[in-house]
Structure formats: C-alpha cells, structure tokens
Amino acid sequence: MRVQAEVSLYPLRTHHLGKPIERFVETLKEHELRISVGAMSTCVEGEDERVFAALQKAFAQVAEEQQTVLLVKLSNACPTGGHQSG
C-alpha cells in the first residue's frame, strides 16, 4: 500500500538541532522514497513497508546519540507530492 507520512523530529537537550535532523533526513533518503523537506516537517512517500523501515532506522540512529521526539502523521489517502530523492 502506498502511504504518505508527515514527520517532525525534535532533538531534546541540545542547542544544535540541525545535525540530528540532517542525519535523520539523510537516512530517510537511503530508502528510495519521495522526500520533501520543509521548514517545520518532512513529507515521506512510498510503499508502507519501506516508509516504516526508513522511519525506524532513521529514528534509531538519532535516538542512539540523544533523546528525541518524533511526530508522525500517516495517511493512505493523501495526494502525492514532493520530489524524488535518493
């Protein structure tokens, strides 16, 4: 099933937000998904198994180094958009 997720990563207890967020997005890009990075969130689109695997890996990598919060909105009914990344 094709899904689209809107994700927001919030690294905790750090003044340097950019590096963990960049690492998270780079890991998502390794999974052949449509990625559209915005100012407040990132849209990820693809087959559900691939999206879930990418989110799990990206979160685990950031969470190994620091505490973080990941918010995810997931839909199988959203129109497609974004650009192909990878």
Buried (B, 14 or more C-beta within 10 A) or exposed (E): EEBBBBBBBEBEEEEEEEEBBEBBBEBBBEBEBBBBBEEEBBBBBBBEEBBBBBBEBBBEBBBEEEEBEBEBEBEEEBEEEBEEBE
